[in-house]
Amino acid sequence: MTQTNLNRKVVILGSGSAGLTAAIYASRAQLEPLVIDGPQPGGQLTITTDVENYPGFAEGIMGPELMEQFRGQALRFGTEIINVWIDRVDLSERPFKLFGKASEDSEEITHIISTETLIISTGASAKWLGIPGEEPVPIGLGGNGVSACATCDGFFFRGKEVVIVGGGDTAMEEALFLTRFASKVTLMHRREEFRASKIMQDRVFENEKIEIMWHTEVKEIHGSQDEGVTGVTIFNNETNETSHFPTQGVFVAIGHKPNTDLFKDWLEMDNVGYLKTEGSSMKTNIPGVFASGDAQDSFYRQAVTAAGTGCMAAIDAERFLVEHGEKKEIATEMNW
């Protein structure tokens, strides 16, 4: 297979709201950015249905449609987008190098990408409970009654009773979405109150299809390859009682882990894996490398804030290039 060598001033790793916003700003500044799609083109919004809190859409918009708008806008201004699985990076000196493969399972490096600046917008992935029965088939029931994406799999549970685990906004959104299909949704949370925003909690409390079980931890998922999920073992951490709860589906909504393992030997991050940035900027500990979106934001984790940090990272990258003689002046677009 022929190896492709690319040289760019700006490479953006990830194509969610942070990455594509960075691309829009960088391309309008005539930096000709290269966006690398990664394993989930469009990011988490591509598996989200109604987006009601992104400014500019009074009636809301579907997540995949919103990301198509982002993508089209970036392409309009000259952004190049490729789909490559980045296997490893070398950030020891500039230009930085990224080594890409055709897929995660491929062994051969097909792309060597050199760049003067790197914007990391790799997002985050769903966390799992780490319990028996949760593993992907054929070992467990993952993909056969166990899911971390209600919008992806909710349709398959039409008329069934399902369990959802979690207590944040994601769990509330997933529970409400599942009521469109499931006959009953049982929301299990290990504490006695949710972390979710009040408006989302109110919607859940008001929905007759949703039952809430406090102080409840799911310890094991039961079923078979033929039947799918048949029930879960639950533990009440207030009474210390263990029992069996029948259900036909389990949805896990307990948060996300940043997709930053690629940079663990290079960049400073917290104990969860979120990349650390300098002050109010998007600068990492390596000059010329910037982080944005859910790879960096452990607190807000919203599409609109991710887009904002993508903008900031692009501005930081352009200013870096000016300071290092790679670009003569700051574009008017970057300064409003």
Secondary structure, 3 states (H helix, E strand, C coil): CCCEEEEEEEEEECCCHHHHHHHHHHHHCCCCCEEECCCCCCHHHHHCCEECCCCCCCCCEEHHHHHHHHHHHHHHCCCEEECCEEEEEECCCCCEEEEEECCCCCCCEEEEEEEEEEEECCCEEECCCCCCCCCECCCCCECCCEECCHHHHHHHHCCCEEEEECCCHHHHHHHHHHCCCCCEEEEECCCCCCCCCHHHHHHHHHCCCEEEECCEEEEEEEEECCCEEEEEEEEECCCCEEEEEECCCEEECCCEEECCHHHCCCCCECCCCCECCCCCCCECCCCCEEECHHHCCCCCCCHHHHHHHHHHHHHHHHHHHHHCCCCCCCCHHHHC
